[in-house]
């Protein structure tokens, strides 16, 4: 019995991996008359989707250059979803960069439990005072340099 560890095999490249039969695209079936396959009706054929209705919206400006927003929206099918957005203006171009997270109603209980657990962890493990002081000094200098913007 050898004590040397076996080298792991390299993973096959994506091209070398063949899709299982169940995942392969199937050719469109034709009717017995040999005509073209029937087209599926899609809701997008009737026009663009309406914008989701905003049911709730709140935001706050961060100490730094960021703005955070929370919206609860109602989709066309009546389902609610939460949109959390971080916005930050690019100093060089002036463009607004947005990052959004969508959480749908079926995931609300698990998502809010996750947020609550994170909040409890943060409360039990606060940022050390020395780090907090450095951050306060940094943002104070930034505000003075930019004229309080």
N, C-alpha and C positions, 0 to 999 in steps of 0.2 A: 504494500500500500504506500503510495507516494504522498509526501507531505506538501508537495508543491501544489499551488492552486492552479486550476485550469483557467486558461485565458478565455474570457467571454467571447462568444462568436460575434462578429459584427452584424448589425441589423441589416436586413436586406433593404435595398433602396426602394423608394416608392414605385419605381417602374418595374421592379422585379416581382412585386407582390401583385397577384392576380385577385380580382374581386371574386367573392363567392357567387355562385350562380344566382342566389336570391337577391343580390345587390346589383346585378348587371342590368343595364337598360334593355327593356324588351321592345322589339319592333312593334309599331302600331298595327293593330289588327284591322283587317278590312272586312267589309260586309260580304255576304256570299255573292253579291252581284259584281264584285271586283272594283267598286267605286272607292273613292278616297275615304279615309276614316272620318267618322263624325267628330266635329270639333266640340270640345267641352266648353260649356258656357262658364264664363268667369265674371265675377262682380266688377273686375277692372275694365271689362268691355263696355260697361255702361257709363264710364267716366272716372275721373280721379276720386280717390277715397276722400271723404270729408275729414277735416282736421278734428282730432279728438277734442271734446268739450272740456274746458278747464273748470274743475269743481272747487279747487283750493290752490292757493299760491302764496308762498312766503319766501323771502330772501334776506340775506344779510351780507354786508360788506366786511370782509376779513380785515385784520390789522394790516396785512400786507396787500399785495396787488390782486388778491382773489375775491370773487363773489360766489356765494353758495346759494342755491335755490332748491326749493322743494315744491313740486306740483303734484296734485292728484287729478288725473284725467279720466274721462269716460270714453272708451272705445266705441266704435259704431255698433258693436254687438252688445253693448251695455256693461261690459266688464270694466272694472276700475283698475288703474295701474298708477304706480308712484314713479315719478321722474325726479331723480336727484342730479343736479347739474353743478359743475364747477366751471366758472368762467375766469379767464385770465387774459389780459391784453398783452400782446407781444410788444416788448419795448422797442424793438428794431423796426418792425413793420406797422405796428399799430393795429394789427388784426386781432380779433377776439378769438381765442382758442377755447372751445367748449368740450368738456368731457361729461357724458351723461350715463346714468345707470337707470335702467327700467326694471321695476319689480312689479309683477302682475299679482292680482288679488289672491290667486290660489297659493302664492308663496308668502303672503303677508305674515301669517303666524310664525313661520320658521325664520323669516327675515328679521322681524322685530325681536324675536328671541335672541338672535345673533347680535343685533345691535345692543340689546339690554346686557348681554354677557360682556360685550366689548366695553360698555360704559362701566360696568362693575369692575372689570379689570383695570381700567384707567383710573377709577376712583381709588382702588386698592394699591395701585402702583403709579403714583403721580410722577410727573417730570421732576427730577432733582432740582432743588432750589438754585444751585449754581448754574444749571442749564437754563432754567427759567429766567434768571437775572441776565444772562448773556443775550437771550432772545429779546428781552425787553429793551436792552441797550441797543441792539441791532436795529429794531424797528423804530426806536426813538431817533436814531441817527438817520435812518431812511426818510422818516417824515420831515425832519429838519432839512435834509438835502433836497427834497422834492417840494418843499413849501407846504407840507401838510396834505398833499393830494391823496 
